Amino acid sequence: MRIVGINIQNFRNFRTTALEFDGLRFFFRGKNAQGKTNLLEALSLVTAVRSFRTRSGADLVRHGGADCALRFRLEHESEGEVELLLKISSKSKQVSLNSVGVGRLSEVVGRYPSVVFSSPDDQILRGSPGVRRRFMDSVISSMDRDHCEALRNYQRAVDSRNRLLKGTCREAEIEAFERQIAPSAVAIVKTRDAWAGVFGEKIARFYANLGGVGERVEFFYKPDLAIREKGEYLAKLAAVRERDAVLQISTRGPHRDDFAVRIGGRDVRQFASEGQQRALVIAIRLAQVEWFHKESGIVPVILIDDILGELDQERTLRFWACLPGEMQVFATGTRDPGDPHGGDWKVITVDAGRFF
């Protein structure tokens, strides 16, 4: 897939901006706080209709505006020329595809894949289990609608069980909701487990390509409850029902899952160096690129937000070598990319939301 053009209105520090992209390599150079990251954020919305920086639609709207609009023109492997229009306000998101309104956001999420590399990615390793669950589920759900639906059904049922636990209810009522939870819980655990096995192999390979040769990388899923069938899950919920009633919350299940990464048998959060962690996070994103491509058959767009200053020269060169030549890449930085493998970069200066 390629993004051949974008029109932006009232997004972040852009009032009205129109950009054409004829080629594969674009580098946006400028001082900090000029709008480089804002542009990558705008481009990334084509995939998830959600920002990688904020959960609030109001944060995306230019100060003083009621909403913002982004119109993408795409070249897609299976759909040909596509026009995607997003309108976002503090209260709603509206999507049109080739001038036809889209009823559900799930119809477009993951359909036009892109992958963002940015400094906050270190939270995938250093952040809370919730951060890692969201990463895991966002990657899987982008390519697996059934997983997305299972997550929604599971969360609704858990929320209902929690409300019962906080009130005066009979055990039979709680059991009824547990039976609703069980099929989705089992499906989530099975999907996450299968994904982790494939994804972990990709991470290990890319980490070695980035210079970690001889360092054994392990990526593994840590389910809160290792379940394979519905009856097994129901038995485990029954065992903690009395405690959950006291605490007034569901304490066990996929909403407490995590994953972990080890290098040389040691947890990276405690024992890996800064350089190892940074290379590992980039390997995770490269694995995501390959996962999207394999699962969808669509070549993702790569968005790189000023991360190269955090790598040493050797790893920087290796990073560029890891990016397939047919992928469209948008990168930002305060200096030129220094890529001996990338061919013709179109360098664009960004100054106060303007492009030169």
Backbone hydrogen bonds, N-H to C=O, Kabsch-Sander energy under -0.5 kcal/mol:
donor,donor_aa,acceptor,acceptor_aa,energy
2,R,75,E,-2.2
4,V,2,R,-0.7
4,V,73,R,-2.6
5,G,73,R,-1.3
6,I,19,L,-2.3
7,N,71,R,-2.1
8,I,17,T,-3.5
9,Q,69,A,-2.4
10,N,15,R,-2.6
11,F,14,F,-1.2
12,R,10,N,-0.6
12,R,60,L,-2.7
14,F,11,F,-3.0
15,R,13,N,-0.6
17,T,8,I,-2.6
19,L,6,I,-2.6
21,F,4,V,-2.3
22,D,20,E,-0.5
23,G,21,F,-0.9
26,F,24,L,-0.5
26,F,329,V,-2.5
27,F,346,K,-2.5
28,F,331,A,-3.2
29,R,27,F,-0.7
29,R,348,I,-2.7
30,G,333,G,-1.5
34,Q,31,K,-0.7
39,L,35,G,-1.8
40,L,36,K,-1.8
41,E,37,T,-2.7
42,A,38,N,-2.2
43,L,39,L,-2.6
44,S,40,L,-2.3
45,L,41,E,-1.0
45,L,42,A,-0.7
46,V,43,L,-1.3
47,T,44,S,-1.8
48,A,44,S,-0.9
49,V,45,L,-1.7
57,G,55,R,-0.5
59,D,56,S,-0.6
60,L,57,G,-1.2
61,V,57,G,-0.7
61,V,58,A,-0.7
62,R,10,N,-2.8
65,G,62,R,-2.7
68,C,88,I,-2.5
69,A,9,Q,-2.0
70,L,86,L,-2.5
71,R,7,N,-2.5
72,F,70,L,-0.6
72,F,84,L,-3.3
73,R,5,G,-2.5
74,L,82,V,-3.1
75,E,2,R,-2.5
76,H,74,L,-0.5
76,H,80,G,-2.6
80,G,76,H,-1.8
82,V,74,L,-2.2
84,L,72,F,-2.0
85,L,96,S,-2.8
86,L,70,L,-2.8
87,K,94,Q,-2.5
88,I,68,C,-2.4
89,S,92,S,-2.7
90,S,66,A,-0.5
94,Q,87,K,-2.8
96,S,85,L,-2.4
97,L,100,V,-3.1
98,N,83,E,-3.4
98,N,96,S,-0.5
100,V,97,L,-1.2
102,V,95,V,-3.1
103,G,101,G,-0.5
107,E,104,R,-1.9
108,V,105,L,-2.0
109,V,105,L,-1.8
110,G,47,T,-2.4
111,R,108,V,-2.0
112,Y,108,V,-0.6
115,V,301,V,-2.3
117,F,303,L,-3.3
118,S,116,V,-0.5
119,S,305,D,-0.5
121,D,118,S,-1.8
122,D,119,S,-1.8
123,Q,120,P,-2.1
124,I,121,D,-2.3
125,L,122,D,-1.0
126,R,122,D,-2.8
127,G,123,Q,-1.9
131,V,128,S,-0.6
132,R,128,S,-1.6
133,R,129,P,-2.7
134,R,130,G,-2.3
135,F,131,V,-2.1
136,M,132,R,-2.8
137,D,133,R,-3.0
138,S,134,R,-2.3
139,V,135,F,-2.3
140,I,136,M,-2.2
141,S,137,D,-2.9
142,S,138,S,-1.5
143,M,139,V,-0.6
143,M,140,I,-1.4
144,D,140,I,-1.1
148,C,144,D,-1.6
149,E,145,R,-2.3
150,A,146,D,-2.5
151,L,147,H,-2.4
152,R,148,C,-1.9
153,N,149,E,-2.6
154,Y,150,A,-2.6
155,Q,151,L,-2.5
156,R,152,R,-2.2
157,A,153,N,-2.1
158,V,154,Y,-2.6
159,D,155,Q,-2.5
160,S,156,R,-2.0
161,R,157,A,-2.4
162,N,158,V,-2.6
163,R,159,D,-2.0
164,L,160,S,-1.9
165,L,161,R,-2.3
166,K,162,N,-1.5
167,G,163,R,-0.6
167,G,164,L,-1.0
169,C,167,G,-0.8
173,E,170,R,-0.8
174,I,170,R,-1.4
175,E,171,E,-2.6
176,A,172,A,-1.6
177,F,173,E,-1.4
178,E,174,I,-2.2
179,R,175,E,-1.9
180,Q,176,A,-1.0
181,I,177,F,-2.1
182,A,178,E,-2.2
184,S,180,Q,-0.6
185,A,181,I,-2.3
186,V,182,A,-2.5
187,A,183,P,-2.1
188,I,184,S,-2.5
189,V,185,A,-2.2
190,K,186,V,-2.3
191,T,187,A,-2.3
192,R,188,I,-2.7
193,D,189,V,-2.3
194,A,190,K,-2.2
195,W,191,T,-2.5
196,A,192,R,-2.5
197,G,193,D,-1.5
198,V,194,A,-1.4
199,F,195,W,-3.1
200,G,196,A,-2.5
201,E,197,G,-1.0
202,K,198,V,-1.4
203,I,199,F,-2.3
204,A,200,G,-2.2
205,R,201,E,-1.8
206,F,202,K,-2.6
207,Y,203,I,-2.6
208,A,204,A,-1.9
209,N,205,R,-2.0
210,L,206,F,-1.6
211,G,208,A,-1.6
212,G,207,Y,-2.2
215,E,212,G,-1.8
216,R,214,G,-0.7
218,E,262,R,-2.7
220,F,260,A,-2.4
222,K,258,D,-3.1
227,I,225,L,-1.5
233,Y,229,E,-1.5
234,L,230,K,-2.5
235,A,231,G,-2.0
236,K,232,E,-1.6
237,L,233,Y,-2.2
238,A,234,L,-2.4
239,A,235,A,-1.6
240,V,236,K,-0.8
240,V,237,L,-0.8
241,R,237,L,-0.6
241,R,238,A,-0.7
244,D,240,V,-2.9
245,A,241,R,-2.2
246,V,242,E,-1.5
247,L,243,R,-2.6
248,Q,244,D,-2.0
249,I,244,D,-1.3
251,T,249,I,-0.7
256,R,253,G,-2.1
257,D,254,P,-1.6
258,D,222,K,-1.6
260,A,220,F,-2.5
262,R,218,E,-2.7
263,I,266,R,-2.4
264,G,216,R,-3.0
265,G,216,R,-0.5
266,R,263,I,-1.4
268,V,261,V,-2.2
270,Q,267,D,-0.8
271,F,267,D,-2.3
272,A,268,V,-1.2
277,Q,273,S,-2.6
278,R,274,E,-2.5
279,A,275,G,-2.4
280,L,276,Q,-2.4
281,V,277,Q,-2.5
282,I,278,R,-2.0
283,A,279,A,-2.2
284,I,280,L,-2.1
285,R,281,V,-2.0
286,L,282,I,-2.5
287,A,283,A,-2.2
288,Q,284,I,-1.7
289,V,285,R,-2.2
290,E,286,L,-2.2
291,W,287,A,-2.6
292,F,288,Q,-2.8
293,H,289,V,-2.2
294,K,290,E,-2.6
295,E,291,W,-2.8
296,S,292,F,-2.3
297,G,293,H,-2.2
298,I,292,F,-0.5
301,V,113,P,-1.9
302,I,328,Q,-3.0
303,L,115,V,-2.7
304,I,330,F,-3.0
305,D,117,F,-3.3
305,D,303,L,-0.6
306,D,304,I,-1.1
306,D,332,T,-1.0
310,E,307,I,-1.7
311,L,308,L,-1.7
316,T,312,D,-2.3
317,L,313,Q,-2.3
318,R,314,E,-2.2
319,F,315,R,-2.4
320,W,316,T,-2.0
321,A,317,L,-1.7
322,C,318,R,-1.1
322,C,319,F,-1.0
323,L,319,F,-0.6
323,L,320,W,-1.0
327,M,324,P,-1.5
329,V,24,L,-3.6
330,F,302,I,-2.9
331,A,26,F,-2.8
332,T,304,I,-2.1
333,G,28,F,-1.7
345,W,343,G,-0.9
346,K,25,R,-2.3
347,V,345,W,-0.8
348,I,27,F,-3.3
348,I,346,K,-0.5
350,V,29,R,-2.7
351,D,354,R,-2.4
353,G,34,Q,-2.4
354,R,351,D,-1.5
356,F,349,T,-2.4
